Amino acid sequence: MKKLLYLFISLFIISSCGTKPKVEPYSWESDLHQRLLTDFCMTESQVKDYIRKYIPDVTDDQMREWEKSKALECMVIDGEKRYFRNAGPNLFRVDSTCYNIKVAKEGAALSGSEKVNMENLPEVIAAVKKGGKNIVVPKRMRITYTLTVDTNEVPAGKIIRCWLPYPRTDVARQQDVKFISASEPKYTLAPKSCCHSTLYMEKRAVHNEPAVFSETFEYTSNAEWHNLKAEDIQPYDTTAALYKEYTAEREKHIIFSSRLRQLAARLTAGETNPYLKAKRIFRWVNDHFPWASAREYSTIENIPEYVLDNHHGDCGQVSLLFITLCRISGIPAHFQSGFMMHPNAWNLHDWAEIYFQGIGWVPADQSFGIPTFARNADEEYFFLGGIDSWRMVVNNDFGRSLVPQKKYPRSETVDFQRGEVEWEGGNLYFPKWDYHMDIEYLNY
């Protein structure tokens, strides 16, 4: 009897001690909620403190008006009003009155990339006109890209999976890509067929140490410019596979809603030439949607509609609006992105390419738009059919699968630039790691 009792107690203890804590299954709704909390992390008091630098006597009524106009971005989460992390600075980019107040106090200045492009664009235009080639003015760069996962974010001994951005080798203006080294002895380069160009590595987490992944490579970036003229554009072959693919809808950010169809029809009314249609769309988006710091794309249901609703957009957002309006208007278009690599002004950047029969694919950078420094017609519409020398192309589309495939949803479900990280316990979202790029300009 005692033996049976001891056996029963032993089994009970083993069963009790062996019980594992319940692991909740992954939920996108829960993930999205945390992403929104990360992006909308400011209180009204904090935002007011920023605004008072320019408007010392800001009132509650003004706050409500800016919120109503969407110039001041906020959201109610868990019953609490929370403001976008860059709501204050964005207000002075989006609202024209606030913009003028800030300029009156601090003055207006060209950005770092604009200062570089003031010299680059005339050089590119002159080279194309002189030599007759569209790809000119090469810039050679050596890059070390480093992604660092915070200490103890992943349990010691667990495998960390990491995807880093890598320059594409199938883009004509991006040449002589040379891999030099990676931090891990084993790595995988995505094939050319993959829309996102990546270098993939794994390593085990070490207790009390950050996990560092890095790569070094060289490549040459060229400018591209097409001196487009309406009379050079031929009618499309609407039966061609290329035309059908790139004038179609694409989940979930190239959707032909009735609102967007009506807008495209209004913008291109009475015009049949594809270049002149694109020119109207390009100008309209440029004139109506100032650049503003963006929410993470993964938290937005439909990016072009978001731009229309909020009256602003960053580079990828206005590019997707431009692409959608072009496709509705029968102009093939696709997303392209990576980095702007201007000296002292490198950053994530998105743009587009559009297709003209008889010309081929040409760049279109809606965010760079009509340069404020443009001195002639060629410079004014340079970025409709052209792109500067300072780029790194990583993606030829958005929201496609990575190689190897990721188990959990990406931190950036639309674009791919900073990198992606996960382990068996889930995705590692942006606050849990950092990235850095060291650039050596070899011929600048």
PyMOL commands that set and color helices and strands:
alter all, ss='L'
color gray80, all
select helices_A, chain A and resi 2-17+28-39+44-51+60-69+87-94+96-106+112-131+230-232+241-246+258-267+274-288+297-299+303-310+315-328+377-380+430-432
alter helices_A, ss='H'
color red, helices_A
select strands_A, chain A and resi 74-77+80-83+135-149+159-165+174-182+188-189+198-204+211-225+333-340+347-356+360-364+386-387+391-395+420-423+426-427+433-441
alter strands_A, ss='S'
color yellow, strands_A
deselect
rebuild
show_as cartoon
